[in-house]
Amino acid sequence: MAIEGKRVLAVVPARSGSRGIAHKNMAEIGGLSLIARVGRVVRALPWIDRAIISTDDPAYAEEGRRHGLEAPFLRPRALASDTATGAATWRHAWLAAEQHYGERYELGIYLQPTSPFRTAGQVEETIRAMLAGGHAAATTVAEVPGHFTSEKQLRRDSAGMLSFVHADGARHSNRQTIPVGWYRTGYCYSAVRHQVVDLGLIVERDCLGVPMSGPVINIDDLFELEIARWLAERDGI
């Protein structure tokens, strides 16, 4: 397998302690759990050399195994809290996998289960764009809707009074005057080993943004879960 002669490790982070939705990563959309859905994407990418689930929950680990993800270890409690960073979680999984399997992975992808409609094509596009440009990392991004940009955002003080977050926010009454902003969709992160393992970074250094088109679904609360279920039923996905 491998891609451009480099071995690839896929990491699926799935901690059990979500506050917004209990056992969120086991929530089903279209008859498949979020973990199962990301497993389906991984199985469609033959250049992945090893795919593991990083979780603190044995039930999540077993769900990952049922859908093609290996679970060689449970994530330490310190990396399963609300404050644990994605970079630290990814780095731990990368090193633990290398130690367990006795293999070195030059490239990695990080696939959060909360993006249930990602495609294998989007994942491949991200890592190949990173490699083509000689970058240390890449991630999928989408345009920020005009009314959510920093130029439109407000602060509300203790007396309830409003002010603009952005210094020149008052002059941007129309979205056409606002520069395009981008946000991370969570569909895919890719990186070279040095970026994550040696530096503990993802997007902070030499990270390419790969634009995604169409609606973006990233599940954080019950409303977003219901929207995802409705879309899955409507579109048969």
C-alpha positions as CSV (number, residue, x, y, z in Angstrom):
1,M,0.0,0.0,0.0
2,A,1.5,3.4,1.1
3,I,1.2,6.6,-0.9
4,E,4.2,8.0,-2.9
5,G,6.3,5.3,-1.2
6,K,5.4,6.6,2.3
7,R,3.6,4.6,4.9
8,V,0.3,6.1,6.2
9,L,-1.3,5.8,9.6
10,A,-5.0,6.8,10.0
11,V,-6.1,7.8,13.5
12,V,-9.8,8.1,14.4
13,P,-10.2,10.0,17.7
14,A,-13.3,8.9,19.7
15,R,-13.4,9.8,23.4
16,S,-16.4,8.8,25.4
17,G,-17.0,12.0,27.4
18,S,-18.9,14.3,25.1
19,R,-21.0,16.9,27.0
20,G,-23.3,17.9,24.1
21,I,-24.5,14.4,23.3
22,A,-24.0,11.4,25.5
23,H,-21.9,8.7,23.8
24,K,-21.9,10.9,20.7
25,N,-19.5,8.8,18.7
26,M,-21.9,5.8,19.0
27,A,-24.9,7.9,17.7
28,E,-26.4,6.4,14.6
29,I,-27.1,8.1,11.3
30,G,-28.8,6.0,8.6
31,G,-28.3,2.9,10.7
32,L,-24.5,3.3,11.1
33,S,-22.7,4.8,14.2
34,L,-20.4,7.7,13.6
35,I,-17.5,5.3,14.2
36,A,-18.8,2.9,11.6
37,R,-19.1,5.7,9.1
38,V,-15.5,6.7,9.4
39,G,-14.5,3.1,9.2
40,R,-16.3,2.8,5.9
41,V,-14.3,5.7,4.5
42,V,-11.0,4.2,5.7
43,R,-11.8,0.9,4.0
44,A,-12.3,2.7,0.7
45,L,-8.7,4.1,0.8
46,P,-6.3,1.3,-0.1
47,W,-3.2,3.4,0.4
48,I,-3.7,3.5,4.2
49,D,-1.2,1.1,5.8
50,R,-2.7,1.1,9.3
51,A,-6.0,2.5,10.7
52,I,-6.6,2.7,14.4
53,I,-9.2,4.1,16.8
54,S,-7.9,6.2,19.7
55,T,-10.4,5.9,22.5
56,D,-10.7,5.6,26.3
57,D,-13.8,3.4,26.0
58,P,-13.7,-0.4,25.4
59,A,-17.1,-0.4,23.8
60,Y,-15.9,2.3,21.3
61,A,-12.8,0.2,20.7
62,E,-15.0,-2.9,19.9
63,E,-17.2,-0.8,17.6
64,G,-14.1,0.3,15.8
65,R,-12.9,-3.3,15.3
66,R,-16.3,-4.3,13.9
67,H,-15.8,-1.6,11.2
68,G,-12.2,-2.2,10.2
69,L,-10.3,-0.1,12.7
70,E,-7.7,-1.6,15.0
71,A,-7.6,-0.8,18.7
72,P,-4.2,-1.7,20.0
73,F,-4.5,0.4,23.2
74,L,-6.9,2.6,25.2
75,R,-6.2,6.3,25.3
76,P,-4.9,7.6,28.7
77,R,-7.4,9.4,30.8
78,A,-5.4,12.7,30.6
79,L,-6.0,12.7,26.8
80,A,-9.8,12.0,27.1
81,S,-10.8,15.2,28.9
82,D,-12.4,18.3,27.5
83,T,-9.1,20.1,27.6
84,A,-7.0,17.6,25.7
85,T,-5.8,18.9,22.4
86,G,-6.1,17.2,19.0
87,A,-2.4,17.5,18.5
88,A,-1.6,15.8,21.8
89,T,-4.1,13.0,21.1
90,W,-2.8,12.5,17.5
91,R,0.9,12.5,18.7
92,H,0.1,9.9,21.4
93,A,-1.7,7.6,19.0
94,W,1.1,7.9,16.4
95,L,3.8,7.0,18.8
96,A,1.8,4.3,20.5
97,A,1.0,2.7,17.2
98,E,4.6,2.7,16.1
99,Q,5.7,1.1,19.3
100,H,2.9,-1.5,19.2
101,Y,3.4,-2.5,15.6
102,G,7.1,-1.9,15.3
103,E,6.6,0.2,12.2
104,R,7.3,3.9,11.4
105,Y,4.7,6.0,9.6
106,E,5.9,8.9,7.5
107,L,2.4,10.3,7.0
108,G,-0.7,10.5,9.0
109,I,-4.4,11.4,8.6
110,Y,-6.7,12.3,11.5
111,L,-10.4,11.6,10.9
112,Q,-12.9,12.8,13.5
113,P,-16.1,10.7,13.6
114,T,-18.2,13.8,14.0
115,S,-18.0,14.5,10.2
116,P,-20.3,11.7,9.0
117,F,-20.6,12.8,5.4
118,R,-16.9,13.0,4.5
119,T,-15.9,11.0,1.4
120,A,-12.9,9.0,0.6
121,G,-12.3,11.4,-2.3
122,Q,-12.1,14.4,0.1
123,V,-9.6,12.6,2.3
124,E,-7.4,11.6,-0.7
125,E,-7.6,15.1,-2.1
126,T,-6.3,16.5,1.2
127,I,-3.2,14.3,1.6
128,R,-2.3,14.5,-2.1
129,A,-2.6,18.3,-2.1
130,M,-0.3,18.4,0.9
131,L,2.3,16.2,-0.8
132,A,2.1,18.0,-4.1
133,G,2.8,21.3,-2.5
134,G,5.6,19.9,-0.2
135,H,3.7,21.1,2.9
136,A,4.0,19.8,6.5
137,A,0.2,19.5,6.9
138,A,-3.2,20.1,5.3
139,T,-6.8,20.3,6.4
140,T,-10.2,20.7,4.8
141,V,-11.7,24.1,5.0
142,A,-14.9,25.9,4.0
143,E,-15.9,29.6,3.6
144,V,-17.2,31.3,6.7
145,P,-20.8,32.6,6.0
146,G,-20.7,36.4,5.9
147,H,-22.8,36.9,9.0
148,F,-20.5,34.8,11.1
149,T,-17.2,36.6,10.2
150,S,-15.3,38.5,12.8
151,E,-16.4,41.8,11.1
152,K,-20.0,41.0,11.9
153,Q,-19.4,39.7,15.5
154,L,-20.4,41.7,18.5
155,R,-19.4,41.8,22.2
156,R,-22.0,42.3,24.9
157,D,-20.8,43.8,28.2
158,S,-22.1,43.3,31.7
159,A,-24.7,46.0,31.2
160,G,-26.0,44.4,28.0
161,M,-24.4,47.0,25.7
162,L,-23.0,46.0,22.3
163,S,-19.8,46.8,20.5
164,F,-18.1,45.3,17.5
165,V,-15.4,42.7,18.0
166,H,-13.6,43.8,14.8
167,A,-12.0,47.3,14.9
168,D,-13.7,48.4,11.7
169,G,-16.8,46.3,12.0
170,A,-19.2,49.2,11.8
171,R,-18.3,49.9,8.2
172,H,-19.2,46.3,7.0
173,S,-23.0,46.6,6.7
174,N,-22.9,44.4,3.6
175,R,-21.2,41.1,3.4
176,Q,-19.8,42.0,0.0
177,T,-17.2,44.2,1.7
178,I,-16.0,41.5,4.1
179,P,-12.9,39.6,3.2
180,V,-13.4,35.8,2.7
181,G,-12.7,33.9,5.9
182,W,-12.2,30.1,6.3
183,Y,-12.9,27.6,9.0
184,R,-11.8,24.0,9.5
185,T,-14.5,21.5,8.6
186,G,-13.0,18.6,10.5
187,Y,-13.4,16.3,7.5
188,C,-9.6,15.5,7.3
189,Y,-6.3,16.5,8.7
190,S,-3.1,15.2,7.2
191,A,0.5,15.7,8.2
192,V,4.0,14.5,7.9
193,R,5.5,12.8,11.0
194,H,7.8,15.7,12.0
195,Q,4.9,18.1,12.2
196,V,2.9,16.0,14.7
197,V,5.4,13.8,16.5
198,D,8.4,16.1,16.8
199,L,6.7,19.5,16.9
200,G,3.3,18.7,18.4
201,L,1.6,20.9,15.8
202,I,-1.1,20.6,13.2
203,V,-2.3,23.9,11.6
204,E,0.1,26.3,13.3
205,R,2.9,25.8,10.8
206,D,2.9,25.3,7.0
207,C,-0.6,23.9,6.8
208,L,-2.5,24.0,3.5
209,G,-6.2,24.7,3.4
210,V,-8.1,22.4,1.0
211,P,-11.5,24.0,0.2
212,M,-14.6,21.8,0.4
213,S,-17.8,22.6,-1.5
214,G,-21.4,22.0,-0.5
215,P,-23.0,22.0,3.0
216,V,-20.7,21.0,5.9
217,I,-22.0,18.9,8.7
218,N,-19.9,18.6,11.9
219,I,-21.9,17.2,14.8
220,D,-21.5,18.9,18.2
221,D,-25.0,19.1,19.5
222,L,-28.4,17.3,19.2
223,F,-29.7,19.8,16.6
224,E,-26.8,19.0,14.3
225,L,-27.3,15.3,14.9
226,E,-31.0,15.6,13.9
227,I,-30.0,17.6,10.7
228,A,-27.5,14.9,9.8
229,R,-30.1,12.1,10.3
230,W,-32.6,14.1,8.1
231,L,-30.0,14.5,5.3
232,A,-29.0,10.8,5.5
233,E,-32.7,9.8,5.1
234,R,-33.4,12.3,2.4
235,D,-30.3,11.5,0.3
236,G,-29.9,7.9,1.2
237,I,-26.3,8.3,2.4
